[in-house]
């Protein structure tokens, strides 16, 4: 009978390699989307802006096929599927087609929420994340009218508020 001996450093090297290869069964998604602020939805769940999953970060998924939706209010929505493999990173490349600019007059909605990547919806349409609309120099410009605004954090209860957007005025949703 033959015996094999494995040193502690060899075990550590194997453990590191296994972690890099997704030994936990994870697959990964990176996005290279224009525009980078487009919201990424995986299997119907908002995971953050596309720019978050570019060079430095990736989104962990179970292996298999996933439905991806890219949403940015000034562009046509994009829906596609990706097949991701355990231990591998799949990169989604996409350029979105710009829509014609909306017509005014406009008002502004500002969001105040502790989760800067909480999804913001106006009348059930994804508009961006809370951190984009949270200070006096930033805001969500909307045509005048009534809106149901929803701020949906990754965890916890969503904030819902009905607002009336008036020309050249700002409404704050907390």
Secondary structure, DSSP 8 states (H G I E B T S, - for coil): -------HHHHHHHHHHHHHTTTTSEEEEEEEEESTT-EEEETTEEEEEGGGGSSS--EEEESEEEEEEEE-TTB--EEEEEEE-TT-EEEEEEE--B-----S-EEEEEE--S-TT-EEEETTEEEEEGGGS-STT--EEEESEEEEEEEE-SSS--EEEEEEE-TT-EEEE-
